[in-house]
Amino acid sequence: MTTIHYREIVYDGHTFNAEVVDEQSTFDLQQFAQACGQSPDWIIQLIEYDILSVDNTPEAHQFMGEDVARARKAYRLQRDFDASLAAVAVMLDLIDEVQQLRKQLKHFH
């Protein structure tokens, strides 16, 4: 089983708890949902909207630690903008494209 480390961060007089998840760790559906703080049904919806990609059934798939960040970002977008998962999928695609374009632009300079 994967261990998730919790760290306390103090910034500007405020205390925050942060989770550190190894990007190379793998999770089954239940562990992944727990790490994301969501239900397995919500995770399956992310897969249905192509927010997360799996190469087999969600129950048999091994999610990576890097998927946790994407799922949490999807949750924040859904919550903050009261957006549907279809809208979240578009937003994440655009965010990914902007990041890719910035990397390409950085290599030109």
N, CA, C and O atoms as CSV, one atom per row, in Angstrom:
chain,resi,resn,atom,element,x,y,z
A,1,MET,N,N,0.841,-1.183,0.000
A,1,MET,CA,C,0.000,0.000,0.000
A,1,MET,C,C,0.882,1.241,0.000
A,1,MET,O,O,1.947,1.259,0.618
A,2,THR,N,N,0.437,2.256,-0.685
A,2,THR,CA,C,1.181,3.505,-0.819
A,2,THR,C,C,0.970,4.371,0.404
A,2,THR,O,O,-0.144,4.482,0.916
A,3,THR,N,N,2.035,4.977,0.863
A,3,THR,CA,C,1.940,5.900,1.979
A,3,THR,C,C,1.861,7.318,1.443
A,3,THR,O,O,2.646,7.722,0.585
A,4,ILE,N,N,0.904,8.059,1.964
A,4,ILE,CA,C,0.774,9.466,1.599
A,4,ILE,C,C,1.277,10.269,2.789
A,4,ILE,O,O,0.783,10.107,3.904
A,5,HIS,N,N,2.241,11.119,2.560
A,5,HIS,CA,C,2.829,11.900,3.630
A,5,HIS,C,C,2.117,13.241,3.754
A,5,HIS,O,O,1.823,13.899,2.756
A,6,TYR,N,N,1.848,13.628,4.979
A,6,TYR,CA,C,1.219,14.916,5.239
A,6,TYR,C,C,2.270,15.847,5.822
A,6,TYR,O,O,3.060,15.455,6.682
A,7,ARG,N,N,2.267,17.069,5.348
A,7,ARG,CA,C,3.211,18.065,5.850
A,7,ARG,C,C,2.454,19.305,6.244
A,7,ARG,O,O,1.481,19.692,5.596
A,8,GLU,N,N,2.905,19.918,7.301
A,8,GLU,CA,C,2.297,21.171,7.723
A,8,GLU,C,C,3.143,22.304,7.172
A,8,GLU,O,O,4.359,22.338,7.357
A,9,ILE,N,N,2.481,23.231,6.494
A,9,ILE,CA,C,3.172,24.358,5.886
A,9,ILE,C,C,2.646,25.630,6.524
A,9,ILE,O,O,1.436,25.833,6.627
A,10,VAL,N,N,3.559,26.479,6.949
A,10,VAL,CA,C,3.164,27.768,7.512
A,10,VAL,C,C,3.570,28.839,6.516
A,10,VAL,O,O,4.740,28.958,6.151
A,11,TYR,N,N,2.580,29.621,6.078
A,11,TYR,CA,C,2.827,30.663,5.097
A,11,TYR,C,C,2.077,31.907,5.517
A,11,TYR,O,O,0.859,31.882,5.693
A,12,ASP,N,N,2.795,32.972,5.672
A,12,ASP,CA,C,2.192,34.261,5.997
A,12,ASP,C,C,1.304,34.176,7.236
A,12,ASP,O,O,0.229,34.774,7.292
A,13,GLY,N,N,1.774,33.427,8.222
A,13,GLY,CA,C,1.046,33.314,9.481
A,13,GLY,C,C,-0.091,32.311,9.473
A,13,GLY,O,O,-0.734,32.114,10.504
A,14,HIS,N,N,-0.361,31.667,8.336
A,14,HIS,CA,C,-1.429,30.683,8.231
A,14,HIS,C,C,-0.830,29.290,8.124
A,14,HIS,O,O,0.218,29.102,7.507
A,15,THR,N,N,-1.495,28.323,8.721
A,15,THR,CA,C,-1.030,26.950,8.679
A,15,THR,C,C,-1.872,26.157,7.689
A,15,THR,O,O,-3.102,26.213,7.721
A,16,PHE,N,N,-1.206,25.420,6.814
A,16,PHE,CA,C,-1.876,24.599,5.819
A,16,PHE,C,C,-1.351,23.181,5.935
A,16,PHE,O,O,-0.185,22.968,6.266
A,17,ASN,N,N,-2.201,22.223,5.665
A,17,ASN,CA,C,-1.777,20.833,5.573
A,17,ASN,C,C,-1.660,20.474,4.105
A,17,ASN,O,O,-2.555,20.779,3.317
A,18,ALA,N,N,-0.587,19.845,3.739
A,18,ALA,CA,C,-0.383,19.456,2.349
A,18,ALA,C,C,-0.069,17.969,2.293
A,18,ALA,O,O,0.566,17.417,3.191
A,19,GLU,N,N,-0.519,17.341,1.234
A,19,GLU,CA,C,-0.220,15.936,1.021
A,19,GLU,C,C,0.857,15.830,-0.045
A,19,GLU,O,O,0.813,16.522,-1.062
A,20,VAL,N,N,1.805,14.971,0.196
A,20,VAL,CA,C,2.853,14.725,-0.779
A,20,VAL,C,C,2.637,13.308,-1.301
A,20,VAL,O,O,2.733,12.337,-0.551
A,21,VAL,N,N,2.346,13.203,-2.590
A,21,VAL,CA,C,2.086,11.913,-3.209
A,21,VAL,C,C,3.171,11.659,-4.237
A,21,VAL,O,O,3.412,12.490,-5.112
A,22,ASP,N,N,3.817,10.528,-4.134
A,22,ASP,CA,C,4.847,10.148,-5.097
A,22,ASP,C,C,4.198,9.934,-6.461
A,22,ASP,O,O,3.270,9.134,-6.584
A,23,GLU,N,N,4.679,10.644,-7.491
A,23,GLU,CA,C,4.085,10.539,-8.822
A,23,GLU,C,C,4.235,9.150,-9.425
A,23,GLU,O,O,3.485,8.795,-10.335
A,24,GLN,N,N,5.171,8.369,-8.947
A,24,GLN,CA,C,5.381,7.029,-9.483
A,24,GLN,C,C,4.565,5.967,-8.750
A,24,GLN,O,O,4.578,4.800,-9.141
A,25,SER,N,N,3.856,6.359,-7.692
A,25,SER,CA,C,3.021,5.415,-6.960
A,25,SER,C,C,1.827,5.018,-7.807
A,25,SER,O,O,1.376,5.779,-8.663
A,26,THR,N,N,1.322,3.825,-7.563
A,26,THR,CA,C,0.126,3.379,-8.261
A,26,THR,C,C,-0.976,3.113,-7.249
A,26,THR,O,O,-0.719,2.727,-6.109
A,27,PHE,N,N,-2.215,3.330,-7.694
A,27,PHE,CA,C,-3.383,3.171,-6.851
A,27,PHE,C,C,-4.441,2.369,-7.599
A,27,PHE,O,O,-4.577,2.502,-8.815
A,28,ASP,N,N,-5.187,1.539,-6.881
A,28,ASP,CA,C,-6.376,0.959,-7.496
A,28,ASP,C,C,-7.494,1.996,-7.384
A,28,ASP,O,O,-7.278,3.070,-6.821
A,29,LEU,N,N,-8.663,1.700,-7.900
A,29,LEU,CA,C,-9.748,2.678,-7.951
A,29,LEU,C,C,-10.116,3.190,-6.559
A,29,LEU,O,O,-10.284,4.395,-6.370
A,30,GLN,N,N,-10.241,2.297,-5.594
A,30,GLN,CA,C,-10.631,2.701,-4.238
A,30,GLN,C,C,-9.561,3.587,-3.591
A,30,GLN,O,O,-9.885,4.619,-3.003
A,31,GLN,N,N,-8.310,3.195,-3.697
A,31,GLN,CA,C,-7.214,3.981,-3.124
A,31,GLN,C,C,-7.110,5.335,-3.809
A,31,GLN,O,O,-6.866,6.353,-3.161
A,32,PHE,N,N,-7.298,5.340,-5.129
A,32,PHE,CA,C,-7.211,6.579,-5.883
A,32,PHE,C,C,-8.318,7.538,-5.466
A,32,PHE,O,O,-8.071,8.723,-5.240
A,33,ALA,N,N,-9.541,7.020,-5.366
A,33,ALA,CA,C,-10.665,7.856,-4.937
A,33,ALA,C,C,-10.404,8.429,-3.548
A,33,ALA,O,O,-10.703,9.595,-3.290
A,34,GLN,N,N,-9.855,7.626,-2.665
A,34,GLN,CA,C,-9.535,8.089,-1.315
A,34,GLN,C,C,-8.458,9.168,-1.349
A,34,GLN,O,O,-8.565,10.174,-0.648
A,35,ALA,N,N,-7.428,8.966,-2.155
A,35,ALA,CA,C,-6.351,9.961,-2.255
A,35,ALA,C,C,-6.868,11.278,-2.823
A,35,ALA,O,O,-6.362,12.347,-2.483
A,36,CYS,N,N,-7.887,11.198,-3.694
A,36,CYS,CA,C,-8.467,12.405,-4.289
A,36,CYS,C,C,-9.532,13.027,-3.401
A,36,CYS,O,O,-9.962,14.154,-3.645
A,37,GLY,N,N,-9.962,12.304,-2.373
A,37,GLY,CA,C,-11.008,12.797,-1.497
A,37,GLY,C,C,-12.381,12.751,-2.149
A,37,GLY,O,O,-13.263,13.537,-1.802
A,38,GLN,N,N,-12.564,11.837,-3.091
A,38,GLN,CA,C,-13.816,11.735,-3.838
A,38,GLN,C,C,-14.308,10.291,-3.840
A,38,GLN,O,O,-13.638,9.393,-3.331
A,39,SER,N,N,-15.476,10.085,-4.416
A,39,SER,CA,C,-16.044,8.741,-4.511
A,39,SER,C,C,-15.540,8.048,-5.777
A,39,SER,O,O,-15.169,8.714,-6.743
A,40,PRO,N,N,-15.526,6.716,-5.775
A,40,PRO,CA,C,-15.157,5.999,-7.004
A,40,PRO,C,C,-16.084,6.349,-8.175
A,40,PRO,O,O,-15.635,6.384,-9.321
A,41,ASP,N,N,-17.364,6.608,-7.904
A,41,ASP,CA,C,-18.298,6.987,-8.973
A,41,ASP,C,C,-17.871,8.288,-9.642
A,41,ASP,O,O,-17.981,8.425,-10.861
A,42,TRP,N,N,-17.386,9.241,-8.853
A,42,TRP,CA,C,-16.928,10.516,-9.415
A,42,TRP,C,C,-15.702,10.289,-10.295
A,42,TRP,O,O,-15.567,10.896,-11.357
A,43,ILE,N,N,-14.809,9.406,-9.840
A,43,ILE,CA,C,-13.610,9.077,-10.624
A,43,ILE,C,C,-14.024,8.453,-11.961
A,43,ILE,O,O,-13.446,8.775,-12.999
A,44,ILE,N,N,-15.009,7.575,-11.940
A,44,ILE,CA,C,-15.490,6.942,-13.168
A,44,ILE,C,C,-16.070,7.998,-14.108
A,44,ILE,O,O,-15.904,7.897,-15.324
A,45,GLN,N,N,-16.740,8.998,-13.566
A,45,GLN,CA,C,-17.241,10.082,-14.403
A,45,GLN,C,C,-16.093,10.846,-15.068
A,45,GLN,O,O,-16.206,11.250,-16.225
A,46,LEU,N,N,-14.992,11.044,-14.343
A,46,LEU,CA,C,-13.827,11.704,-14.951
A,46,LEU,C,C,-13.321,10.905,-16.141
A,46,LEU,O,O,-12.895,11.475,-17.145
A,47,ILE,N,N,-13.368,9.595,-16.027
A,47,ILE,CA,C,-12.921,8.725,-17.121
A,47,ILE,C,C,-13.896,8.828,-18.297
A,47,ILE,O,O,-13.480,8.880,-19.455
A,48,GLU,N,N,-15.190,8.858,-17.992
A,48,GLU,CA,C,-16.204,8.950,-19.050
A,48,GLU,C,C,-16.074,10.252,-19.841
A,48,GLU,O,O,-16.373,10.278,-21.035
A,49,TYR,N,N,-15.637,11.322,-19.196
A,49,TYR,CA,C,-15.467,12.611,-19.869
A,49,TYR,C,C,-14.043,12.815,-20.381
A,49,TYR,O,O,-13.688,13.922,-20.787
A,50,ASP,N,N,-13.231,11.773,-20.367
A,50,ASP,CA,C,-11.840,11.805,-20.844
A,50,ASP,C,C,-10.972,12.803,-20.092
A,50,ASP,O,O,-9.986,13.307,-20.630
A,51,ILE,N,N,-11.336,13.085,-18.858
A,51,ILE,CA,C,-10.487,13.926,-18.016
A,51,ILE,C,C,-9.317,13.084,-17.515
A,51,ILE,O,O,-8.192,13.571,-17.403
A,52,LEU,N,N,-9.592,11.831,-17.217
A,52,LEU,CA,C,-8.566,10.841,-16.900
A,52,LEU,C,C,-8.655,9.755,-17.959
A,52,LEU,O,O,-9.749,9.372,-18.372
A,53,SER,N,N,-7.518,9.266,-18.392
A,53,SER,CA,C,-7.544,8.192,-19.388
A,53,SER,C,C,-7.071,6.895,-18.751
A,53,SER,O,O,-6.119,6.867,-17.970
A,54,VAL,N,N,-7.759,5.833,-19.105
A,54,VAL,CA,C,-7.389,4.498,-18.635
A,54,VAL,C,C,-7.303,3.583,-19.839
A,54,VAL,O,O,-7.983,3.795,-20.843
A,55,ASP,N,N,-6.467,2.568,-19.737
A,55,ASP,CA,C,-6.295,1.657,-20.859
A,55,ASP,C,C,-7.092,0.362,-20.691
A,55,ASP,O,O,-7.026,-0.515,-21.552
A,56,ASN,N,N,-7.843,0.230,-19.596
A,56,ASN,CA,C,-8.738,-0.901,-19.401
A,56,ASN,C,C,-9.885,-0.442,-18.502
A,56,ASN,O,O,-10.137,0.760,-18.412
A,57,THR,N,N,-10.568,-1.332,-17.855
A,57,THR,CA,C,-11.685,-0.923,-17.002
A,57,THR,C,C,-11.159,-0.157,-15.794
A,57,THR,O,O,-10.053,-0.433,-15.330
A,58,PRO,N,N,-11.934,0.811,-15.270
A,58,PRO,CA,C,-11.477,1.581,-14.108
A,58,PRO,C,C,-11.159,0.696,-12.899
A,58,PRO,O,O,-10.248,0.994,-12.127
A,59,GLU,N,N,-11.906,-0.379,-12.743
A,59,GLU,CA,C,-11.677,-1.274,-11.600
A,59,GLU,C,C,-10.352,-2.014,-11.695
A,59,GLU,O,O,-9.773,-2.377,-10.671
A,60,ALA,N,N,-9.863,-2.242,-12.913
A,60,ALA,CA,C,-8.607,-2.967,-13.109
A,60,ALA,C,C,-7.423,-2.033,-13.341
A,60,ALA,O,O,-6.271,-2.466,-13.298
A,61,HIS,N,N,-7.700,-0.761,-13.583
A,61,HIS,CA,C,-6.638,0.194,-13.920
A,61,HIS,C,C,-5.814,0.557,-12.685
A,61,HIS,O,O,-6.342,0.644,-11.576
A,62,GLN,N,N,-4.533,0.766,-12.890
A,62,GLN,CA,C,-3.649,1.261,-11.839
A,62,GLN,C,C,-3.398,2.739,-12.106
A,62,GLN,O,O,-2.692,3.094,-13.050
A,63,PHE,N,N,-3.975,3.594,-11.279
A,63,PHE,CA,C,-3.816,5.031,-11.422
A,63,PHE,C,C,-2.458,5.432,-10.886
A,63,PHE,O,O,-1.941,4.822,-9.951
A,64,MET,N,N,-1.880,6.470,-11.491
A,64,MET,CA,C,-0.580,6.970,-11.073
A,64,MET,C,C,-0.747,8.157,-10.132
A,64,MET,O,O,-1.797,8.799,-10.105
A,65,GLY,N,N,0.283,8.436,-9.374
A,65,GLY,CA,C,0.254,9.576,-8.470
A,65,GLY,C,C,0.017,10.887,-9.199
A,65,GLY,O,O,-0.619,11.788,-8.652
A,66,GLU,N,N,0.518,11.011,-10.427
A,66,GLU,CA,C,0.312,12.245,-11.198
A,66,GLU,C,C,-1.168,12.439,-11.557
A,66,GLU,O,O,-1.607,13.567,-11.780
A,67,ASP,N,N,-1.932,11.348,-11.612
A,67,ASP,CA,C,-3.360,11.449,-11.883
A,67,ASP,C,C,-4.106,12.124,-10.736
A,67,ASP,O,O,-5.154,12.735,-10.944
A,68,VAL,N,N,-3.563,12.012,-9.528
A,68,VAL,CA,C,-4.188,12.643,-8.362
A,68,VAL,C,C,-4.246,14.158,-8.571
A,68,VAL,O,O,-5.271,14.782,-8.300
A,69,ALA,N,N,-3.166,14.738,-9.044
A,69,ALA,CA,C,-3.128,16.186,-9.272
A,69,ALA,C,C,-4.162,16.598,-10.312
A,69,ALA,O,O,-4.836,17.615,-10.142
A,70,ARG,N,N,-4.296,15.832,-11.374
A,70,ARG,CA,C,-5.265,16.162,-12.422
A,70,ARG,C,C,-6.696,16.039,-11.887
A,70,ARG,O,O,-7.534,16.897,-12.164
A,71,ALA,N,N,-6.973,15.000,-11.138
A,71,ALA,CA,C,-8.319,14.826,-10.572
A,71,ALA,C,C,-8.645,15.940,-9.586
A,71,ALA,O,O,-9.765,16.449,-9.573
A,72,ARG,N,N,-7.680,16.319,-8.766
A,72,ARG,CA,C,-7.916,17.411,-7.816
A,72,ARG,C,C,-8.126,18.737,-8.533
A,72,ARG,O,O,-8.952,19.549,-8.116
A,73,LYS,N,N,-7.377,18.956,-9.617
A,73,LYS,CA,C,-7.562,20.171,-10.409
A,73,LYS,C,C,-8.958,20.186,-11.015
A,73,LYS,O,O,-9.614,21.227,-11.049
A,74,ALA,N,N,-9.412,19.024,-11.494
A,74,ALA,CA,C,-10.759,18.917,-12.055
A,74,ALA,C,C,-11.807,19.245,-10.995
A,74,ALA,O,O,-12.781,19.945,-11.271
A,75,TYR,N,N,-11.602,18.740,-9.792
A,75,TYR,CA,C,-12.550,19.025,-8.711
A,75,TYR,C,C,-12.593,20.524,-8.402
A,75,TYR,O,O,-13.670,21.099,-8.242
A,76,ARG,N,N,-11.416,21.152,-8.319
A,76,ARG,CA,C,-11.374,22.589,-8.016
A,76,ARG,C,C,-12.070,23.408,-9.098
A,76,ARG,O,O,-12.795,24.353,-8.789
A,77,LEU,N,N,-11.856,23.053,-10.352
A,77,LEU,CA,C,-12.523,23.765,-11.445
A,77,LEU,C,C,-14.035,23.570,-11.372
A,77,LEU,O,O,-14.804,24.514,-11.558
A,78,GLN,N,N,-14.443,22.353,-11.102
A,78,GLN,CA,C,-15.873,22.066,-10.991
A,78,GLN,C,C,-16.492,22.845,-9.836
A,78,GLN,O,O,-17.570,23.424,-9.973
A,79,ARG,N,N,-15.813,22.854,-8.718
A,79,ARG,CA,C,-16.315,23.537,-7.524
A,79,ARG,C,C,-16.276,25.055,-7.683
A,79,ARG,O,O,-17.276,25.727,-7.433
A,80,ASP,N,N,-15.150,25.593,-8.090
A,80,ASP,CA,C,-14.973,27.049,-8.141
A,80,ASP,C,C,-15.833,27.721,-9.202
A,80,ASP,O,O,-16.301,28.843,-9.004
A,81,PHE,N,N,-16.044,27.046,-10.325
A,81,PHE,CA,C,-16.810,27.639,-11.417
A,81,PHE,C,C,-18.203,27.033,-11.561
A,81,PHE,O,O,-18.948,27.378,-12.478
A,82,ASP,N,N,-18.549,26.124,-10.641
A,82,ASP,CA,C,-19.839,25.438,-10.704
A,82,ASP,C,C,-20.045,24.880,-12.112
A,82,ASP,O,O,-21.107,25.033,-12.714
A,83,ALA,N,N,-18.999,24.230,-12.614
A,83,ALA,CA,C,-18.961,23.772,-14.002
A,83,ALA,C,C,-19.345,22.301,-14.105
A,83,ALA,O,O,-19.129,21.514,-13.183
A,84,SER,N,N,-19.914,21.958,-15.238
A,84,SER,CA,C,-20.190,20.554,-15.540
A,84,SER,C,C,-18.860,19.862,-15.850
A,84,SER,O,O,-17.853,20.519,-16.112
A,85,LEU,N,N,-18.872,18.543,-15.817
A,85,LEU,CA,C,-17.644,17.825,-16.150
A,85,LEU,C,C,-17.260,18.004,-17.607
A,85,LEU,O,O,-16.077,17.953,-17.944
A,86,ALA,N,N,-18.239,18.213,-18.476
A,86,ALA,CA,C,-17.921,18.500,-19.882
A,86,ALA,C,C,-17.141,19.811,-19.980
A,86,ALA,O,O,-16.163,19.897,-20.723
A,87,ALA,N,N,-17.568,20.823,-19.238
A,87,ALA,CA,C,-16.863,22.111,-19.236
A,87,ALA,C,C,-15.480,21.965,-18.607
A,87,ALA,O,O,-14.514,22.563,-19.082
A,88,VAL,N,N,-15.385,21.181,-17.555
A,88,VAL,CA,C,-14.093,20.951,-16.897
A,88,VAL,C,C,-13.125,20.278,-17.869
A,88,VAL,O,O,-11.944,20.621,-17.907
A,89,ALA,N,N,-13.622,19.323,-18.651
A,89,ALA,CA,C,-12.766,18.651,-19.628
A,89,ALA,C,C,-12.196,19.644,-20.637
A,89,ALA,O,O,-11.017,19.574,-20.984
A,90,VAL,N,N,-13.030,20.566,-21.105
A,90,VAL,CA,C,-12.571,21.592,-22.057
A,90,VAL,C,C,-11.549,22.508,-21.384
A,90,VAL,O,O,-10.511,22.821,-21.968
A,91,MET,N,N,-11.845,22.937,-20.152
A,91,MET,CA,C,-10.921,23.819,-19.437
A,91,MET,C,C,-9.564,23.152,-19.258
A,91,MET,O,O,-8.530,23.783,-19.478
A,92,LEU,N,N,-9.556,21.882,-18.861
A,92,LEU,CA,C,-8.287,21.179,-18.659
A,92,LEU,C,C,-7.526,21.015,-19.969
A,92,LEU,O,O,-6.301,21.142,-19.995
A,93,ASP,N,N,-8.238,20.735,-21.054
A,93,ASP,CA,C,-7.576,20.642,-22.366
A,93,ASP,C,C,-6.921,21.969,-22.739
A,93,ASP,O,O,-5.794,21.995,-23.234
A,94,LEU,N,N,-7.628,23.066,-22.499
A,94,LEU,CA,C,-7.068,24.387,-22.806
A,94,LEU,C,C,-5.872,24.713,-21.914
A,94,LEU,O,O,-4.875,25.258,-22.387
A,95,ILE,N,N,-5.968,24.385,-20.638
A,95,ILE,CA,C,-4.849,24.604,-19.715
A,95,ILE,C,C,-3.632,23.806,-20.183
A,95,ILE,O,O,-2.517,24.327,-20.212
A,96,ASP,N,N,-3.851,22.538,-20.550
A,96,ASP,CA,C,-2.751,21.697,-21.031
A,96,ASP,C,C,-2.124,22.274,-22.301
A,96,ASP,O,O,-0.903,22.274,-22.458
A,97,GLU,N,N,-2.970,22.763,-23.198
A,97,GLU,CA,C,-2.461,23.329,-24.452
A,97,GLU,C,C,-1.649,24.593,-24.195
A,97,GLU,O,O,-0.596,24.783,-24.805
A,98,VAL,N,N,-2.117,25.450,-23.311
A,98,VAL,CA,C,-1.372,26.673,-22.977
A,98,VAL,C,C,-0.019,26.315,-22.372
A,98,VAL,O,O,0.993,26.926,-22.714
A,99,GLN,N,N,0.007,25.331,-21.477
A,99,GLN,CA,C,1.273,24.917,-20.872
A,99,GLN,C,C,2.232,24.371,-21.920
A,99,GLN,O,O,3.431,24.649,-21.882
A,100,GLN,N,N,1.697,23.593,-22.856
A,100,GLN,CA,C,2.541,23.044,-23.913
A,100,GLN,C,C,3.091,24.158,-24.809
A,100,GLN,O,O,4.264,24.135,-25.182
A,101,LEU,N,N,2.249,25.122,-25.150
A,101,LEU,CA,C,2.696,26.247,-25.979
A,101,LEU,C,C,3.747,27.083,-25.258
A,101,LEU,O,O,4.698,27.553,-25.882
A,102,ARG,N,N,3.588,27.271,-23.969
A,102,ARG,CA,C,4.593,28.018,-23.196
A,102,ARG,C,C,5.926,27.296,-23.188
A,102,ARG,O,O,6.975,27.934,-23.278
A,103,LYS,N,N,5.900,25.975,-23.080
A,103,LYS,CA,C,7.147,25.205,-23.129
A,103,LYS,C,C,7.822,25.360,-24.482
A,103,LYS,O,O,9.038,25.537,-24.560
A,104,GLN,N,N,7.026,25.291,-25.556
A,104,GLN,CA,C,7.587,25.436,-26.894
A,104,GLN,C,C,8.173,26.827,-27.081
A,104,GLN,O,O,9.255,26.978,-27.646
A,105,LEU,N,N,7.461,27.840,-26.608
A,105,LEU,CA,C,7.932,29.215,-26.723
A,105,LEU,C,C,9.228,29.417,-25.936
A,105,LEU,O,O,10.124,30.140,-26.372
A,106,LYS,N,N,9.313,28.780,-24.790
A,106,LYS,CA,C,10.517,28.892,-23.962
A,106,LYS,C,C,11.734,28.300,-24.692
A,106,LYS,O,O,12.847,28.808,-24.555
A,107,HIS,N,N,11.522,27.237,-25.459
A,107,HIS,CA,C,12.630,26.602,-26.193
A,107,HIS,C,C,13.091,27.466,-27.363
A,107,HIS,O,O,14.242,27.364,-27.788
A,108,PHE,N,N,12.213,28.309,-27.885
A,108,PHE,CA,C,12.599,29.192,-28.995
A,108,PHE,C,C,13.481,30.339,-28.521
A,108,PHE,O,O,14.257,30.887,-29.304
A,109,HIS,N,N,13.372,30.703,-27.270
A,109,HIS,CA,C,14.178,31.827,-26.756
A,109,HIS,C,C,15.422,31.286,-26.180
A,109,HIS,O,O,16.256,32.046,-25.687
